[in-house]
C-alpha cells in the first residue's frame, strides 16, 4: 500500500509539476561544475555545501519532469519519515503532518524543486540517533544538516551538546561522513573553497530578497530599531541555554532550537519552513489547538494578493507562533524549571 501511494504521488507530480525555478538553477550549477567552472565563483549561484552535489549530480542527469517528481516524492517521504522518528502520539503525528505539509510553503518547495526536506530528515535522524545512541546514524544526520546549515545551527549545537559524554570513538564515527566529504571537497574544489564560499556569500548574497521572511526585514519595514529584535534574540538564546541545562536534550529543547533559529535567522524563505515540522510535532503532541493556531500562519502568503511582496516578511509569523507555542508547552511540561527561571529573572 505504501509503495503504491508513493508511486501514485510520483506519477502525479511528474504530470502536474511545472519546471521548478530553483531546480533549473541546480541543473545549471551541475552543468557548470561538470564543465570545470570553479565552485563559488562569479555566476555559479550556489550557496550550499559542496557535498550536496553528490545528490544533485545524479539527480539532474534524469529528464526534468522525472527528476523533479522524484525530488518532490522524496521530500514528502522524508517529511513523513522525520515525523515518524519524532512521534510520541499517533493522532498528534497525523495532525502535525496535515498541518505541516498541506500549506503554501510546502507547495512552494515542491513547485520550486527545492531540497530542504533533506535538512528536515537530518533533524529527525539526529534526534533518533542521539536518543538511541547510534553514532553512524548521527553521522548521516550531521551530513544532511551541514548541506544547508544556517537555519539549523542551534540544532547542530544541541546535538553536539547531547553527545558530549560519548567516548571519542563515537565522536569519530559521528563526524566520519562530514569529515570524508570535506576531504573530498578539498580534493575536488581546491583547498581554498571555504574561503571562496565566505567571500562569495559576502559579495553575492542570495537573491529573492523581495520574499525574504525574517524578523529583521519586518523591523526595517516597520521602522523598529534593530536593537530590539537583537536584544530579543539574545534573550531567547540565554533562556534556551538555561532550559537545555535544566531539562536536558529532549524534543522540547529541539523544537525550541528550531523556532529560535528560524525567527532570528538573517535569511529565510517560505519553503525553508518545512524544516520546522519537528517543532510543530512537539506542539501538536501537547496541544492540538496551539498547533492549529500556529499552522494557520502558513497561509500568510495569500496576503500578497493585496499587499504585494512588500509584506512578504509577515510569513515570519509562522516561526514566531511556533516559538510562542513551544514556550507555552515547555512551561506547562516543566513547571519546576519555569519557577526557577522566573526566580532568576526577578533576582536579576
Order of alpha helices (4+ residues) and beta strands (2+ residues): alpha-alpha-alpha-alpha-alpha-alpha-alpha-alpha-alpha-alpha-alpha-alpha-alpha-alpha-alpha-alpha-alpha-alpha-alpha-alpha
